[in-house]
Amino acid sequence: MLPLQVFAALASGFAPLHTAASFEWQANYEEALVQAADEKKVVFVAVDFEGEGRCDTFLEKLTKDKQVRALAEQTLNIAAADATHKKKGDCSRFKGMECNDHQRVMADLTGSILQINEDQIFCVPQYIWLDADANVLLSVPYEIDRDGLVWCFEAAQRLLDPENAAPFSEEARPPRRLQMGHTFAPLAVDKNGRGMTPDELDAALDETKSNFMGMLGVDSILRIMFTDEEEAVEYVQKQLTFLLEGFARDRISETLHAIGNLSPTRFWEAVGEFSNLDKASDRREVAVALEQLGARQALKMAKAGLKKEKDADLEASWVRAVAACGAKDKGTRKTILKLATGEGSTDLRASAAFAMGYLQRGDDVREVWNELLQGSSAPLRVAAACGAALARDELAIPGIRTALDGLTDDDVNKESLQRTLDVLKGGDLYVIQQDVERVTKDPVDRERIFFGNPEAEDPTAGAGGAGRGRAGRSEREDG
């Protein structure tokens, strides 16, 4: 695993550009590696399945973003896909490749860079950044948004060439399900590795018309939850309403939790109607789902949940949801920083300190973290360090190291702070999950945030492999 050895204050080298002509694809993977060695470039791989909503969004929207295109001009870009999009000539989906090119890439990478389960299933979509020796710098399975894509391109370049690293772009933020130095292998129960295509979704929804009360089997429902289509959201909304009004009210919490773990961002619409439920455990799962989805459109909903919440134990969960949904909102930023430094309970302040990691980078955030790191409260020190790890803001490293001074080797907080440094040096986020749970006193799993924990498994992962499970390393990396 390559360490993050540089600080964002360095201003030379590969500064992000803001214009680009197009997103170009290389025809030959092996030749791209050779060229990457000669030119000291990163190789970017996009694993694709036509008709899968996340894949189509990546090609139709994200690759057309000016900053993404500019960053992609600095890398060598390769597509991996099994399908034939055009029988002869240039592929209609990937400019610069023929279909047999991206099919050959898929064959070359499957089982090595692309980790597979017992049924030969791998994650789709999947975005992977490699060095010239085909070592994985970082990867993201299943989905990525624009700000996460920018962060990954910039982070990969920093890992490849730390001496010439440039600051991260202001809007760049680590994506959910980020894997550092390796790719992810779907769990054994995963039979698909992707969401449904529109045709597959239509067939599944047609099946509901002939079933008792329109219900499907658990596996089919979970696959629908994992599908990035508006019709899937509408179906899940109906099922939640059925649970609420019917005889299965005890299933609401686990259904909400599965949405937060599995579903595309658009599923925030299916969650928010349930923030007024009587059971505290149900309302907490609403907050947890909104935090994991992180939809900016759900900010108003998260704020309303926090304002209406009368259970002091649940306020901290809503604070995290507000921060995740309001990552770019100035008012949210002010609120979260005030909560972290205010007179509230330690649990509430710790949750706010951790949730600051969802906000855009800034000196104001770092100042609050540093204040807490040098303060007298051990839970707040750990929470601040964990927030910096969530943001992967390496400028917090000196403050964490200072906080470590004077702590004895048997101090549990010293171990916690050391784990945050491990993350900031290139580790996976799941290593601090128990530390976050301890200092915030919130035990509910956020599998999407602390992704790939090898010590725990989530039965809902069968929907698309998006739950917790073994974090597979590439054979190339492991030798």
N, C-alpha and C positions, 0 to 999 in steps of 0.2 A: 504494500500500500504506500502511495507516495504522500509525503507530508506536505501540508500547506506551510511553506517556509517563509513567506513574505508578508509584508504588511500593506494595507491599502494606501498608505501614505506615499508609496513609491509612484512616481508620476511619469516614468519614461516607458518606452517600449510600445506594446500593442494596445494603444488607446482605442476605445470603441469608436467606430465611425458611425455616420448617420445617413449615408446614402449608399446605394448599391444598385447595380443594373438588374441582376436576376439571381436566382438560387440555382447554381450549377451542380450537376451530378457527374461523378466520374464513372467511366464505363468498366474499369477493371480494378478489383480490390487489391490484388497483389501489386499491380503497378502503382496504385495509390500509396501503398506502404513504402515502396521504394522512393517515390517522389517526396513523401512526407519526411523520410530520412535525409534526403538531399536538401530539402528546403526548411527543415526543422518545423514541420507543421503538424497540427492535430488532424486525425481522421475522424470524421463524424459519420455514424451509421444510423439510418432510420429504418426500422422494421415495420413493414406496411401490410395492410390487408384492405383491399378496396371495398368500400361500403361500410366498414366499421367507422362509427361516427368520429371517434377521436383521431383516427388516421386521416379521415377526410378533412377535419378541421385543421390539422397540422399543414396539409398540403394547400388547402384552399385559402387559409387565413394567415397562419403563422409564417409560412415561407414568403409571404408577400409583405411582411412588415419590414420597413426600411432598415431598422437597426439589426434585426435578425439577418437580413440579407448581407448587410455590411460585415457582420461578424462571420457569416458563412463564407465570405470571400477570402477570409484568412485561413480557412480549413479546406480539406479535401473531403468531399461529401459523397457518400455511398448509400444506395438504397438496397434493401433486401426484401424481396417479395416473391411469392410462388406463382402468382397469377400471370396470365398472358393478356396484356391490355391491348396489344396490337400485333397481328401475326407477322408482319414484316416491317422493317425499318425502325425508326426511332419510336421508343415507347411513348404512348400518349399521356402517361402519368409522370414519368421522370425524364425531363429533358437532358439529353446527352447520353442516355443509356438505351440499349435495346432490351426487350423483355428477357432474352436469354442471359443478358448481363446481370440483371438483378436476381434472376433465378439462380444463377451460378453463385452469386454472393450468398444467397440464402443457404445453399447447400454447403458452401465452404464454412460458414459460421455456425451452423446448427450443431449443437453438441460440444462446441468449444467456447467461442465468445457467447453464443446464445445457449444458455443453460436450459435443459429439457428435463421433464419428469418421466416417470415410468411409461407414460403413454406418448412420449415424444412430443409433448406440448411445451411451447415456449410462450413468453409474454408478447402480446401484440396490442397496441403498438409498443415499441421500445426504442429508446434513444440512447446511444452509446458513443462516448468519446474515447478514442484510442491514441496511443503514441505510435511511432513508426515500427516498434517491435510487436505491435498488436496487444500491448498491455492495456487493460481497461483503466482509464483515468477516473471516470465516473459514469454512471448510467441512471436512467429513470424509466421504470416500466409503467406501461398503461396510459399515462396521460401527462401532459405538460402544458402550462400556459405560457403566455408571451414573456412575462417577467422571469419565470423559471428558466425558459429557454435561453434568454439573454445571460442569466447568471451562469448557466452550465457552460455556454461557449466561453465566457470570460474566465470561469474557474478552470476549465480544461487548459486554456492557454497559460494561465498562471502556474499550473502544475507542470506543464511541459517546459516552461521557460521562466522560472521564478526570479531570475536576476533582472529580467526586463518586464516585470509585471506592472500593469497599470491598475489604478483604482477600479473597483467595481462601479458600474453605472449606478446612478442614484436609485433607479427603479428596480434594479436587479434584486431578486430574492430567491433563496434556495427553494426548489420545488418540493412538494410532498413526495414521499416514496423514494427519495434520493438515495442512491447506493454509491459509496465511495470506494473506488479501486476494484470493483467487481460488478457482475450482473446478478440478476435474481432468477432463481429457478422456481417455477410454479409448484405448488404442493401436489402430492400424489393424487388427491381427490379432484384436481382440476382437469376437466375433459376438453376444455375449449381454449383457455388462455386469452380470450378476447370477448368483447361485447357482441351482441347480435347485429347482423345487417338488417336493413329495413324489411327485406323479404322474410328473413328468419323471424323477426319480431311480429310481422303480420301473421305468420303461420301460428306462432305461439298464442297470439291474442285471439285468433280464430278458434283455437282449441278451447278457449274459455267459454265460448258460446254453447258448447255441447257438454260442459262439465257442470256438476252440481254447484249452484250458486256462483258460477263463473270462476271457480277456484282452480289453480294449477298446483302441480307438485312443488315442493320446496325448491328443488334444483332449478326448475323453470322460472320461478319467481325471483330467485337470486340472480339468474342470468339477466332477467328483465331489469332488475335493480342496477346491474352493471352496464347497461346499454345506454349509449348517449343519443337518445331520440326523445322527442317531446311526447310521443305516444306512450313510451315507457313510463315517463313521469306521471302521465294521466292515469295509467293503470295502477301504479303504486299509490297514488292519492286515493283512488277508489277503494283499494284494499285497506288502507289505513282508516278510512271512514267506516268501512265495514267492521274492522276490529273495534273501533271506538263505539259504534252503535250496536254491535252484536254481542255474541257470547264469548268472544276471545279477547277481552280487554287486557288480560294478563300477558298478551303477546306484543303489546304496543312497544314496550321498552326495547325488546330485542329487535323488533323490526326497525325502529328508529336508529338503533345502534348499527345495524347492518347497512342502512343507508349511508351513515357517516363513514363507515369503513369502505364500502364498495362503490358507491354511486358517483357518477359525474357531477360536476358543480351545479348543473341545472336542476338537480333534485332538491335544492333548497326550497323550491316551491312546494314540495310534498311534505316538508318538515314543519314549516312555520305555523300551520293551523293548529298545532298541538301544544303550543307554549302555555296554554291556560289550563292544562290538565290538573286534576286534583292531586294525583300522586307525585310526590317530590321526585321519585326515581324517574318518572316519565319526563318531567320537566328538565331534569338534569341531562337525560339522553337527547332532548331537543337541543340543549346548549352544546353538548359534546358533538352532535352531528353538524351543527352550524360551524363549530370551530374546525372540524375536520374538512368540511366542504370549502370553507373560506370564501364564499361567494360575496362579492362586493354588493350585489343586489340585495343580500340578506341583512345588510347592516341595520337598516331601520327595524327589522324584525328582532335582531339580537339586542338592540338598544331597548326596545319595548319590553323584551323579556327581562332584562336587568332591572328596568325601572319598576316593573310590576312584581318582581320576586319578593316575597315576604319571608322566605326561609333564609336566614343568614348563611347557612351552610352551602346554599346553592348560588349565592351571589358570585363567588369566585369562579364558578363554571361559566356563568354568563359573561364575566369580565373577559375571559379567554376567548369566548365566541365573538364578542364585540371587537377585540383587537384583531382577530384573524380576518373578520369580514371588513374591518375598517383600516386595513393596512396602509392605505393611501389617503385616508381622510384626516384632515388637520384637527378637526374637533375630537375625533377618537384619540388621536395622538396625545392631545392635551389631557384628555380624561384619564387615559391609562397611566401616563407619567405622574399625574396628580395622585392617583390611587396608590401607586408604588411608593410614594414619599409621604403619604398622608397619615392620618391618625386611626386608620381602620385596623382591623384585626391583623395579626401576623399572617394568617392564612390568606386573607384577601390581598394584602400587600405582596406576598410571595407569588400569588397567581398573577398579579399585575406585572411584577418584575419579570416573570417568565414570559408572559404574553407580550412584553415589549419586543421580544424576538420576532414577532410577526410584522412589526412596523418597519417602514423603510429605514435604511441606515441613516444615522445622523449623530452629530456631536451631543445633542441634547439627551438622546437615549444613552449614549456612552457615559455621560456625566452622572446620570442617575444610577446606572449600573456600578460605576466606580464608587459613588457615595455609599451604596449598599454593600459593596465588596469590602470596604474599609470600615464599615459600621460594626456594632457590637452584637447584632443578631445573627446567629449561625444560620437559621433557615433562610433569612433574606440574602445572606452571602451566597448560599448555594443556589437560591432561586435566580439571582442576578447572573451568576455564572452559567446556569442552565439556559437562561434567556439568550445570552451571548452565543452559546453553542447552537441553539435553535436558529439564530440568525447567521451562524458561521462568521461572526464578526471578529476576525483575528486581532483587531485593535484592542480587544478586551483582554488579551493574553497577559500583558504586564500587570494589570490590576488583579487578575486571578492569581498570578504567581506571588504578588505581594500578600494577598489574603492567605496564601498557603504558609507564609513565613510564621513560625511560632507554633504551628499546629503539630501535635504529636502524631507519631505513626499510627497509633491505635484510635485516633479520632475519626469517626465515621464521616465527618464533614471534610476531612482532608482527602479521603478516598473519593468523595463526591466531586470535589473541586478538581482532582486529578483526572477524573473521567471527562469532565468538560474540556480540559486541555487535550485529551485524546481525540475528542470530536473535532476541536478546532485545528488539530494537526492532520486531519484527514480521515477520522473515524466515522462510523455510522452512528446515527442519533439514538438508536435504541439502547445504547449503553447507559444513557442517563435517565431512562424511563422511570426506574424505581426511585431515583433521587428526586425527580419532579413530583412523583406521587407522594413521597415522604414529606417534602417541605410544603406542599400545597394542601395536603390531606385530602386529595381527590384521587380515589383508587380506580376510577373508570378508565379502561383501556382506550387509547387513541392509536389504533393500529396503523392508521394512515400516516400519522405523524412519526411515530417510533417504529418505522417499517422494517420488516425483515428480521424480527427477533428470533434467533434460533432456539430459544429456550421455551417458547410458547407457540401453540397452534390455535388457529381460529377456525371453527367448523364452517363459518360462512365463506371461507376462502374458496370453496368449490365453485362460486359464481364466476370467478375470473382469475383466481390466484392472487387476489389483492389483499388477502389477509396476512397474518403473521406466519412465518415459517422459515425454513432454512434459507440463509443468504448464500446462494451458490457462487463460488468463485470460478473464474474461467480456468480451464486446464492449462492455458498458456501461462497464466499468472502463477499457478501453483507448481508449474514445472512438470 
